[in-house]
Amino acid sequence: MDDMRSNIVLIIITLISFALAEEDVKRLGSTNRKLAIQNNPAIITVVDSETDLTELCYAFQTLTNAKGYPDAPILIFTSANLLDGQIRALDQCSQRRKEFIDISEYYTTFPDNYEKEEGANYDFQQRQRFLVTFVFDHPSVEPYDILMRVSHSTCLTIPNINLPLFSDGNTDIDYQSQFVPGTYEIARKYTAGLYEASFQFVSQEHIAPSNIQEWTDIVKIKDGYNTLPLFNADGLEIIRKAYMQQDIVRNYHQYITEEHSSSFYYHKWSVNNIRYLSTALFGEEDRVSNKHAPGFVEKNFFNGNLHPKICRSSEDSIL
């Protein structure tokens, strides 16, 4: 009972703090229901200097378990100067059609209000910026409605008849990525200022969080641990492109990466945290799924646990 009362108080405090009119809440809450339900998927990934190409190849091999749309292509956005042999090797890692798309220009350009440090490696920040703000309007994704993003840490260990669409077959979903309740970004320096910037955006736009449950989790973790919850988006996420292309969502993403570029680059704000904030602010509870995709196992590069017995078809190095 005390926990229920605490949650109710958190929600009330949050809504009051935004000083919102009722029509603003209704307007925001009704936007996603107008999204067209279309299901033409593609699989996307980003390759840069931080990508382990061998593990990415193994990840591609496990995509044979994504049984829903065998013809869905893999769009490989690359800022790295891949050798011809590496391209051929990656092409052989999956029978799906592949497109190699050069995004090196995105990695060499910065927001006008940001002064980069000469000689620094910005691949992490530029990858986050591309995935948060630019990928959904890139010409290469124009033909597709659903994007399933994978990385070198992705591993699909059992067949799924729905992937690369939403894993449980629910075609009304706008976003899916795994979230384990109570988890948060342990390294607080990587979330410093992100909540405040998001709060500033919704305050100036006079809008309320649409997904109250997610926003309650954000407030509780921010107040209790001074950090933020996060999706496991770098392992596997499934996205309805039209959701991310809504004006309010697009404007929020640009506000975070472009207008708050100093904090974005310095603190290395991640797509994992930003996706959670984005879906809490603009997603509807019944259209955002934090369910685990059955069979998905994430490799742990930090601890060296790459699950070789289940996440690759061969012990031999490929690339």
C-alpha positions in Angstrom: 0.0 0.0 0.0 2.8 2.4 0.9 4.6 1.7 -2.5 1.3 2.4 -4.3 0.8 5.7 -2.5 4.4 6.7 -3.2 3.9 6.0 -6.9 0.7 8.0 -7.0 2.5 10.9 -5.2 5.3 10.8 -7.7 3.0 11.0 -10.6 1.0 13.8 -9.1 4.2 15.8 -8.3 5.5 15.2 -11.8 2.3 16.4 -13.5 1.9 19.4 -11.3 5.6 20.4 -11.9 4.9 20.7 -15.6 2.0 23.0 -15.0 0.1 21.5 -17.9 -3.3 22.2 -19.3 -5.6 19.2 -19.8 -5.8 19.7 -23.5 -2.0 19.5 -23.8 -2.0 16.1 -22.2 -4.8 14.9 -24.5 -3.1 16.3 -27.6 0.2 14.5 -26.8 -1.5 11.3 -25.8 -3.4 11.0 -29.0 -0.5 11.5 -31.5 0.7 7.9 -31.7 -2.7 6.4 -32.5 -2.6 8.3 -35.8 0.5 6.5 -37.0 0.0 4.3 -40.0 0.4 0.6 -39.3 2.7 -0.6 -42.0 5.2 -3.5 -41.7 8.0 -3.3 -44.2 11.1 -4.0 -42.1 14.9 -3.6 -42.5 17.7 -4.5 -40.2 20.2 -1.8 -39.5 23.7 -1.6 -37.9 26.5 1.0 -37.5 30.1 0.1 -38.2 32.9 2.4 -36.9 36.3 2.2 -35.2 34.6 0.6 -32.1 33.0 -2.2 -34.0 34.4 -5.8 -33.6 33.9 -7.0 -37.2 34.3 -10.6 -36.2 31.6 -10.5 -33.6 29.4 -8.5 -36.0 29.7 -11.3 -38.5 28.7 -13.8 -35.9 25.7 -11.6 -35.0 24.7 -11.6 -38.7 24.9 -15.4 -38.7 22.4 -15.6 -35.9 19.9 -13.5 -37.9 18.9 -16.7 -39.6 16.7 -17.0 -36.5 14.8 -13.9 -37.4 12.2 -15.9 -39.5 9.5 -13.3 -40.0 10.9 -11.5 -43.1 13.8 -13.4 -44.7 13.9 -10.8 -47.4 14.4 -7.9 -45.0 17.8 -6.4 -46.0 20.7 -5.5 -43.7 21.6 -1.8 -44.0 25.2 -1.4 -42.8 26.0 2.3 -42.0 29.7 2.6 -41.9 32.1 5.5 -41.0 35.1 3.1 -41.1 37.1 2.7 -44.2 36.4 -1.0 -44.8 38.7 -3.0 -47.0 37.3 -4.8 -50.0 38.0 -8.1 -48.3 36.2 -7.1 -45.1 33.2 -6.1 -47.1 33.2 -9.4 -48.9 33.6 -11.3 -45.7 30.7 -9.4 -44.0 28.5 -10.1 -47.1 29.1 -13.8 -46.6 28.0 -13.7 -43.0 24.3 -13.7 -43.9 22.3 -14.6 -47.0 20.2 -11.5 -46.6 20.7 -8.7 -49.1 23.1 -6.0 -47.7 23.7 -2.4 -48.4 26.9 -0.7 -47.3 26.1 3.0 -46.7 28.9 5.6 -46.1 28.1 7.9 -43.2 31.6 9.2 -42.7 30.3 12.8 -43.4 28.2 12.5 -40.2 31.2 11.5 -38.2 33.3 14.5 -39.5 30.7 17.2 -38.9 29.6 18.7 -35.6 26.8 21.0 -34.4 27.6 24.7 -35.0 27.8 25.5 -31.3 30.3 22.8 -30.5 34.1 23.2 -30.6 35.7 19.8 -31.0 39.0 18.8 -29.4 41.6 18.1 -32.1 42.9 14.6 -32.1 40.1 13.2 -30.0 38.1 10.1 -31.1 34.4 11.0 -31.3 33.2 7.8 -32.8 31.1 6.9 -29.7 29.4 10.3 -29.6 28.9 10.5 -33.3 27.3 7.0 -33.4 24.9 8.1 -30.7 24.1 11.3 -32.5 23.4 9.5 -35.8 21.2 6.9 -34.2 19.3 9.5 -32.1 18.8 12.3 -34.6 19.7 11.4 -38.1 19.1 7.8 -39.0 15.3 7.9 -39.3 15.5 10.6 -42.1 18.4 9.0 -43.9 17.4 8.4 -47.6 18.4 4.7 -47.3 15.7 3.9 -44.8 12.9 5.7 -46.7 11.4 2.5 -48.2 11.1 0.8 -44.7 8.5 1.2 -41.9 10.1 -0.9 -39.2 13.8 -0.9 -38.3 15.4 -3.6 -36.2 18.8 -2.4 -35.0 21.5 -4.9 -34.1 25.2 -4.6 -33.2 28.2 -6.7 -32.7 26.8 -7.7 -29.3 23.6 -9.1 -30.7 22.9 -12.8 -30.5 19.6 -14.5 -31.5 19.8 -18.0 -30.2 16.4 -19.5 -31.2 14.1 -19.0 -34.1 11.4 -16.3 -33.9 8.7 -16.2 -36.5 8.0 -12.4 -36.0 11.5 -10.8 -36.1 12.6 -8.4 -37.5 9.1 -7.1 -36.6 8.1 -6.8 -33.0 9.0 -10.1 -31.3 5.6 -11.0 -29.9 3.8 -10.3 -33.2 2.0 -7.2 -31.9 1.7 -4.9 -34.9 0.4 -2.0 -32.8 3.7 -1.4 -31.1 5.9 1.6 -31.9 9.1 0.6 -30.0 10.6 -2.4 -28.3 13.8 -2.9 -26.4 14.5 -4.8 -23.3 14.4 -3.1 -19.9 15.0 -4.9 -16.6 13.1 -3.1 -13.8 15.4 -1.3 -11.4 18.4 -1.1 -13.8 20.1 2.2 -14.4 23.3 3.7 -15.8 25.8 3.0 -13.1 28.4 5.5 -14.3 26.5 8.6 -13.4 28.8 10.9 -15.3 27.3 9.6 -18.5 23.8 10.9 -17.6 24.8 14.2 -16.0 22.5 16.9 -17.2 20.3 14.7 -19.4 17.3 14.7 -17.2 17.5 18.5 -16.7 17.8 19.1 -20.5 14.8 16.9 -21.2 12.8 18.6 -18.4 13.7 22.0 -19.9 12.4 20.8 -23.4 9.0 19.6 -22.2 8.6 22.6 -20.0 9.2 25.1 -22.8 6.9 23.0 -25.1 4.2 22.8 -22.4 3.7 19.0 -22.8 3.4 16.2 -20.3 5.0 12.7 -20.2 2.7 10.4 -22.1 4.0 7.1 -20.6 3.4 7.7 -16.9 4.9 4.3 -15.8 8.2 5.0 -17.5 8.3 8.5 -16.3 7.7 7.4 -12.7 10.7 5.0 -13.1 12.8 7.9 -14.3 11.8 10.2 -11.4 12.4 7.4 -8.8 15.8 6.5 -10.2 16.8 10.1 -10.6 15.8 11.0 -7.1 17.1 7.8 -5.5 20.4 7.3 -7.4 21.1 10.5 -9.3 21.2 8.6 -12.6 18.7 7.4 -15.3 17.2 4.1 -16.4 18.1 2.7 -19.8 17.0 0.3 -22.5 19.3 -2.4 -23.8 19.0 -0.6 -27.2 22.6 -1.3 -28.3 21.9 -5.0 -28.2 18.5 -5.1 -29.9 15.8 -2.6 -30.6 12.8 -2.6 -32.9 11.5 0.8 -34.0 8.5 2.1 -35.9 10.1 4.8 -38.0 6.9 7.0 -38.1 7.1 7.3 -34.3 10.5 8.8 -34.4 9.6 11.1 -37.3 6.8 12.8 -35.3 7.7 16.5 -35.1 7.7 16.6 -31.3 10.0 13.5 -31.1 12.3 14.8 -33.8 12.5 18.2 -32.2 13.4 16.6 -28.8 16.2 14.6 -30.3 17.6 17.6 -32.1 17.3 19.6 -28.9 19.4 17.0 -27.0 22.1 16.3 -29.6 22.4 19.7 -31.3 21.3 22.4 -28.9 22.9 20.7 -25.8 25.9 19.5 -27.8 28.5 20.5 -25.1 26.9 18.2 -22.6 26.0 15.5 -25.2 29.6 15.2 -26.3 31.3 15.8 -22.9 29.1 13.4 -20.9 28.7 10.9 -23.7 24.9 10.7 -23.4 23.9 7.4 -24.9 21.1 6.2 -27.1 20.1 3.7 -24.4 19.2 6.5 -21.9 17.8 8.8 -24.6 15.4 6.1 -25.9 14.0 5.5 -22.5 13.4 9.3 -22.0 11.9 9.6 -25.5 9.4 6.8 -25.0 8.5 8.0 -21.5 7.8 11.5 -22.8 6.1 10.7 -26.1 5.2 7.0 -26.2 2.0 5.4 -25.0 2.2 2.6 -22.4 0.4 0.1 -24.7 2.6 1.0 -27.7 6.0 0.7 -26.0 7.3 -2.8 -25.1 10.2 -3.5 -22.7 9.7 -7.3 -23.1 12.7 -9.5 -23.7 12.9 -10.9 -27.2 13.0 -14.7 -26.6 16.3 -16.1 -27.5 18.2 -12.8 -27.4 21.5 -13.0 -25.5 23.8 -10.0 -25.3 27.6 -10.5 -25.4 29.5 -8.8 -22.6 32.6 -7.3 -24.1 33.7 -5.7 -20.8 33.9 -9.1 -19.0 35.0 -10.9 -22.1 31.9 -13.1 -22.2 31.1 -13.6 -25.8 29.0 -16.8 -25.5 31.0 -18.7 -28.2 29.0 -21.9 -27.8 25.6 -20.2 -28.6 26.4 -17.0 -30.4 28.4 -18.3 -33.4 28.2 -21.2 -35.8 31.9 -21.7 -35.9 34.9 -21.3 -33.5 37.0 -20.1 -36.5 37.8 -16.4 -36.8 35.9 -14.9 -39.8 37.4 -11.4 -40.2 
